[in-house]
Structures are given as structure tokens and as C-alpha cells.
Amino acid sequence: WEVYPGKCLPRTFMPEYLVDLDLEDNELEKLWEGTQLLTNLKKLKLAGSYNLKELPDLSNATNLEKLDLTNCTSLVEFPSSIGNHQKLVCLLLDFCPNLQVVPLSNMASLDSLRMWGCWQLRKFPDISTNVTELTISDRMLEEVLPESIRPCSRLKDLTIHGSASDFPEEDFSDITGTADIERIPEWIKHLHVLKVLRIFCCPKLVSLPELPRSLWVLDVLECESLETIYLPFDSEFRYLLLPNCLKLGREARRAITQPSFWAYLPGREIPEEFNHRAIGNSLIIPSGFSRCRICAVVTPIQEIMEDFFIFVCRISINGSSIEKHIVDDLRKIRSEHLLIFPEEFLDEDGWALEHDKEILFEFSNPSQDVSITECGVQILMDETDKSRSSYGSYEDKDENLSDGGYESCSEQVFEDDDENLSHGRSYESCSEQIYEDDENLSHGSYEFDARRVNVL
């Protein structure tokens, strides 16, 4: 029942048998008078209830599993009974800037909690140790004590939002109060099962502390001052997304170029270890190998209006009917960037392709917002090629990029963001699931935006 025009639901409204109630984008100031029978209700969506000042008594909603209050900008507090819901799995509170109290201490079932833009929360709420996905504002970090977050032993997906500049549709600069954070607390390294860390819109953030060894994805957006982080050598790191991080040091950029990484970072030239290279958007190399890394220099032609642009890599093999398309939705950029990703070439029996074939790599952008000015391929002959010591240094000639170093026990890396979208194109979606091998993760899946399809 979207865009409901009234200030209150009619007295004839009887939700006793409702399982899913969707009242998105409405004019409601309150849902109903008194108490309703809600024993069958599992999902309640009130996103976009800008005028909603209070929630009704939901104590009868004993089977409620998901409550969406995104953009309830007039909401000040929850009813105390909300903390007693034992089946609530997902609670969405993004952009509730006037919300001051959230009683969550008794919600043992809570798995996913989003609180970005709750600028007026007086304190970071006590949350269940079962939470696996958490989204908060950076100012909450100042309120979070190590003993508050450390019990979250199952936390696998953490998103930290900074500046209110991206606050949708409204200007809340008068209530955000504090400046953007300049550092991330050291306690983050104690999140021992964390897989995905996103940090958005923290323009004063210069460095990140030691990160958990369990981390797979580091995704940082609009943190243009970021220079250093420390990532252990024995980490499980896989994806490094850092567009518009223009202060990355030389050593950091060199450390990033690894065969197991998907990397997206500022840069003007193909790294020297990519010994097959070409000017322009296409490259032909002989076959006879099973693994390689692909690199492309992506240069913006004009201001990119959308948050993302489409990058396409088409791979075809001479004498074969198979084509492979790799399609990425990449974060918009303001200068030249490198996109680096690994690829495999195996026949039906799992062997490397024969030497008498040629492989064509072609790169394109359908919207023509960017051009591919240079491309390269590095052939990986065996597992030793994965070693960091296999690669020569990479010097980016961008004068705006400063030098950096890393300590002996940590690898210095840096990053920015790439949000992931699925656009439902004609390609059969084969999106990689970061958590696909984790049966316990139901809400925190991080869908990487590479889609591949074989066309016969």
C-alpha cells in the first residue's frame, strides 16, 4: 500500500492476518490508534514515512522478522517493547536523523542492523552478539568502546559512513554536528571473522589501522586523503576497490598488484610486470598459458553523471567458438585509473590452451564516458607467480600521488569504493558471491559486480 495519502490508517484497518505490510513513501503521522493484533506479521516496511512521529505498540507482533524504517526522518524513539522481539532478524534505520533511543539489548535474534544517518543517537546501542551485518555512521565510532563491539564475534560485514554530504534529498548539516573522523579505532582488528569492510565519505581519513586477517573485501569511497593501511601478509584479502584515492604512495600501489587481487586504483601507466601491452583498447597475444592478469588504463572523457559506468572486457580465441565477456559496474572516477583482474584459460579437460591459438582482448564502455587508453596482460606460468616478490616496482608518474612505505610485518595498501549493482542485462548473471562458501551468512552477501558468460 505505497504512497498512502492519509495521516492515519482508517479505523476499519484490521491487520490480524497480514504477513507482509508495505506502506513505503506515505504521509502517515501515526499508523493506527490503540493496539492491533499482529501475530502473523513478519515484515513491516515503513521506509519513506517522513512524517511518522511515533510507532504504535508492536508487542503483539511476536513473529516480526524484518522492520524497515529507512528515511523516517521525524521519528524520535522506539517503543520500549521493540527490544523484546525474539524473532526480529533485520532492522533498517538508515536516515533517521532525529532518532535518539534504540532499545536493542534483548534482541538475540538480530542479524542485520543498519543505522547510517542516525545522527542524534545518544549512545551506541547494546547489540546482539549474533549480528553479522552492521552499518553505522562514523561519529558512532567515537561512542563505541572495544568491549561493546568485541563481543560481536560473528560480525562479517561492517559499513562505516562519514560525511552527511550524501544524505538523500534533505540537508541535515545543521544536526550532524561533528567533523569527519580522521582515524578508525584500533579495536577493528579484533573482528576476527570480518569479511567485508566498507568506509564511505570520510574525506579526512588519512590512514587505517591493522585490519583483521579474515578480511576479503576492502571497499572505500570518497576518502581522498587516505594514504596508508596495514594489511597482514597472511590475510585472505581478495578485492581492493579504491577509486579517487589520489594520495596512494608508490610502495602501496606496488603492493596492490597481485594476481589474486581484483584492484581498482588511480594510475596512468600499465605496471612494468605486464610484459604484453598495447596502446588503445585491444591486444592480441599467443595462447599456451592457463592463467594471467589483465590490466587496463581507464580514462574519463567527460564528467560521469551516474555513480557507476559499465566496463566490458571481451575475450575471444582464434579458432574457437567460445567468447567470454567480463562486465563490471565501476565507480565513477575523476582521473586515470587502473583496473587489474585475474583470468584463466583452460580447455574442457582443464588444460592450458594449445600454443597455436591467439587470444584477443577488447575493452569498451557502452556509455562512452571513459576510454581505454592502454591495456596489458601478464602471463602467470605457475603458482610462484603469485608471490609478491615476483613483481617489479611500479612507479605511477602522477605528481599528485605521494610516496609511502610499509612495515616489515604488514603490507601497506589503500583503497576507495565500488558499490555493486546488478543491471539485469542480457548476460546470464554469474556474479561472484564473496560469502558463497559461508552457510552462516544470510544477510551479508557481498555481490561482486563481475559477470561472465560463455557465448557459443
N, C-alpha and C positions, 0 to 999 in steps of 0.2 A: 504494500500500500504506500507507494512512494509519492512524495510531494503532497502529503496530506495538508489541506489548507487551514484546518481549524486549530484553535488554541488548546483544545482538549478533546479526546475521543468521546463519542456520544455515550450516554448512559446505557444505551442498548447494546454496547460492545461487550461481548461475552467471550473471552479468550480461553475458556476452560479446556477446550480440546485442541487448541493450537499447539503445533510443534515448532513452527518457524514463523516469527513475526518480523517483517521487514518494513520499517517506517522511515526509510532513508530520505533526507532532504525534505523536511517538513516545517510547519510553522508552529508546532506544538510548544506550549509553555509547561504543560504537565501532561502525563499520559492519561490518567483517569483519577477519579475521586475514590478514596477508600481502598479496600483490599480486594484483589481479584484472585480467583482460583487459577493457578498457573502450573499445576503439577505435571502437565505434559509438555510444557515449553522447554525446548532445548537450545534454540537460537533466538536472540533478540538483537536486532540491528537498528540502532538509532543514529547512525552516522549522519552528520549534517543537520542535527537538531540544534540550530544556532540559538534558539530562544528558550530551550529547555533549561529551567532553573533548578529543578529537583527531580529525583527519581522516586517512583512510588515504592511502597513496601514490596520487596521481591522475596520475602521469606517463604512464600508458598511455591516459588519456582525451584523446587528441590532437585529437579533434573536438568537445570540450566547448564549448558556446556560452553556456550560462546556468547559473550556480551560485547557489542561493538558500539562505543561511544565516541568514535573519532569525530572531531570538529563539533563537539558540544561545548561551544565557547562560553556559554553562560552558566554552565554547571559549576557549582562551588564545592559540593561534598556528596559523598555517597551515604545511603542509609547504612547504619551500623550492621544491619543484617546481612549485607553483601559478603562480609568476611566469614560467614558460616556456611557458604555454599561448598559442598564437598565434591561436586562433580564438575565445577567450572574449570575448563581446560585452557580457554583462550580469552584474554581480556585486553581490549584495544582502547587506549585512552589518548591516542595522539591528538595534539592540538586542542587540549582542554586547558587553556591558559589560566583560568580562574579556579581550577580545582585545587583545594588546599589539603584535604584529608582523604586518604585511600586506605581503609582498613583491610589488610590482606593477610594478616598473620596466621589465620586459621585455614587458609586455602591450600591444603596439602595437595590437591589435585591440579593446581595451576601449572601449566606447562609453558605457555607463551604469554608474555606481558610486554605491551608497548606503551611507553609514557613520554614520547617525544613531544616537546612543547607544553609540558605541564609546569610552566614557569613559577607558579605560586605554591607548589607543594612545599610545605613547611619542613619536611624531613623525608629522607628516602625511606619508603615503607619497608617493614619487615616482610620478606617474601619467602615463599616456599623453597626448600632445598631441592625440589623436583623441577624447578624452572629450567628449561633447556634453551629458550629463546628470549632475549631481553633487549628492549630498545629504550634508551634514556637520553636526556639532554645533558650536555657537558657540565652544566652548573650543578647537576646532581652528584657528579663525581666528588665535589668538594664536601658533600654531606655523607658520602659513602665511606664507612670505616672498613678496614680489612676484615674485621670479624663479622661484618654484615654481608659481605659478598663471598667470602671464602667458603661458607657452608654450601654455596651453590655448586656442589660438586658435579652436577650434571649439565651445567651451562655450556652449550656448544655454539651458540650464535649470539654475538654481542654487537649491537649497533649504538654508536655514540654520536649524537647530533650537536653541532655547535651553534653558530650564529643563527639568529632568527630571520636572516635575510631571505630565506626560502620559505618562510611561514606562509602558507597558501592563503591568498585572497585578502588577508587582513594585515594591518600594520600594528604589531604588538611591541614596537620598540620601546614604548613607554613603560612596559611592565617587565621586560626581560632583565633589566637591572644590571647584572654583572657583565664584565667584559669576557671575551672568549678565553678559554683556558690556554695555557702555554705549555702544559705538560700533562701526561697521563700518569696516574698513580702507579707506584711500583707493584702494588698488590696484584696487578693484572697477570703477572707471571704465575700466580698461584692457581689460575683457572686451568687445571691440568688436562681437561678434555675439550677445551675450546677449539673449534674447527674454523670458524669464520669470525673475523673482526673487521667491522666497518667503522670508519671515522669520517664524518661529513661536516664540512663548513666550519672548520676550526682554523682560521687564517693566521693565528698567532702561534700555532703549534710548531715548534722547531724540531723536536726530537721525540722519539718513542722509547720507552724503557725496554728491558729484556721482555720478550714475548714468550708465551708458552710453547714448548716443543711440539705440542699436539697440533699447532695451527696449520691449516691448509690454505686458507684464503686471507689475504690482507688487502683491503679494499678501501682506499682513502680518497675523498672527494673535496676539492676546494680547500686544501691545506697547503697553500702556495709557499709558506715559509718552511715547510718540513725539509729537514736536511738529513737527519740520521735516525735509524733504529738499530737495534741489535737483535739479530736472529741467530739462534744457536745453529752450529753446523749440522747437528744431528736432528734437526727439525723435520717435520713431514710436509714442509711448505711446498705448494704446487702452483698457486696463481698469485701474480703480483700485478696489481692494477693501480697505476699512478699517473694518470694524465694531468698535465699542467703543474706538476711538481718541478718547477724550473730551477730549484736550488740543489738538486741532487748532485753529490760530489762524484768525481771521476772514479774513485775506487768503488763507490756504491754502484754506479752503473755497470762497472766491470763485473762485480759480484753477481749482479742480476742475470747476466747472460749465461744461463744454464739450460741444458737440454730438457730437463724435467719441468721447467717453468713455462707457463704462459705469462708473458710480460708485455706491458703497455706503458711506455715511459717516454719522456722528452728525449729527442735525439735527431741529428741531422744526417748522419752517415751510417752506413752498414758497418757493424763491427768487423774487425780485420779477420776474425776466425771464419767468417763466411766467405770461403775462397771462390765460390761460384757467385758471380754478381753481374748485374746489368743496370744500365741507366734506363729508366722508364718502368712500365708496368708489366713486363713479361720477361721470361727467362726460360731457356731450354738447356737441359743438362742430360748426360748419358745415364742410363739405368745401371743396375748391378749392385745396388745397396738396399738395405732394408729399412734404415732409419735416417732421418735428417732433421735439421731445424730450418725453419723458414723465417725470413725477416723482410719486412717492407717498411720503407720510409713513407709515412702518411703526412701530406702537406695540405693544410686548409687553403682553399682557393678563395673563399669568401666567408663572411661571418655565418656560422652554423646556427640556425634558428632553433632547431629541435635539440633536445637534450642528448639525443643519440643519432648517429649516422650508420648506415649499413656498409660493411666491408665484405667483399666477396673474393675468395680465392678459388679459382677453377683450376683443377689439375687433370690433365689428360695424358694418356700414354700412347705413343705411336704404335700402331699395330694391335691395339686393344680396344674393345668396345666399352670399357669402363671409364667413366668420368667421376670425379669426386668434387663436390662443392663444399667449401667451408664458408659459412656465413656467420658473421659476428655483428652484434649491435654494439658499437664502440661509443664511449663517452665523447662528447664534442670537445674539441681542442682549440687552442689559440695559436699554436706554433707547431713546427715539425715534431713528429713523434715516431717512435719505433714500435712496431708490433712484431713480437717474436713468438713462435709456437712450434712444437714438435710434430712430426708426421711419420707414419710408417708406410712402407711399400712392400707388400707381401702377396704372393700368388695364392691360389686356392689351397695349396698344401702348406702354407706358412713359410715358404722360402722366399729369399730376395728375388726380385725380377731379373730376368736374363740381361746380359750386357748389350744385346743388340737392339735395345729399345731406347727411345728418347722420351723424356718427361717434360711436358710444357706446364709452366706455372703462369697464370694470368690473374692479375689483380684489378678490381674495379670498385666503383662506388656509384650505384644507380642514381642517386640524387645529385651527383656531381658537385658536392660540397667540398670534397677533397680530391687530390690527385695522388697517385702512387709515383713518386719521382725516382725511386731506386728500389731494387729488390735483390735478395741474395739467398743462397742455400749453403748450409754447412752439412756435409755428409758425415754421419757418425758410423764408424766401422765396427765398433764393439763397445762393451759396457764401460771400458776405461774412458771413453769419450765423455762420460757423464761427470768425470771428476772436475772440480773447479780448476785444478792445476793444468788442465788440458787447454785452457783458453788463454790467448794473448790479451794484453790490455786493450781497452777500448777508450780512446780519447774523443769525447764529444767536443767539437770546436765551437760550440755555443758559448760566447763570452759570459753569458748570464749564469752559467752553471758553475758552481764553486767546487773546489776540491774537497774530498772527505777521506777519512780513514776508518779502519775498523780494528777492534781489539782482537787479541790472539784467540780468545775463546768464543768470539761472536762474529757473525757476518753482518756487515753493515749493508742494509738495504733500505729502500724508501718507497713511498707509494702515494697513490691517489686513487680515484674511484672509477668504478664501472658498475653501474646498476644494470641488472639483467632483465631484458624484455623478451617476450616471445611474440612474434608478429603474425603468426599463423599463415606464413607464406606457403607456396605450393610444395616446398620441400617437406619431405617426411621428417618430423622432428626427431632428432637423436640427441637432444640436449644432455650434456653430461651432468649427472647428479653428484654433487660433492659428497653427499651423505648416502649414496645409494647402497653402500655396504653396511650401513648402521641401522639395524632394525629398531633401535630405541628412539630414533629421531623422527617424529611425526610432523613437527611444525617448522623445523628449522632448515629445510632443504634449500640449498643454495644452487639455483639452476644456472649453470654457466651458459653463456649465450652462443657457444659454437654449435652449429648444426651441420651435420654431414649427411650426404646421401649419395649412394651409388646409382648412376643412371645407366641402364643397359642400352 
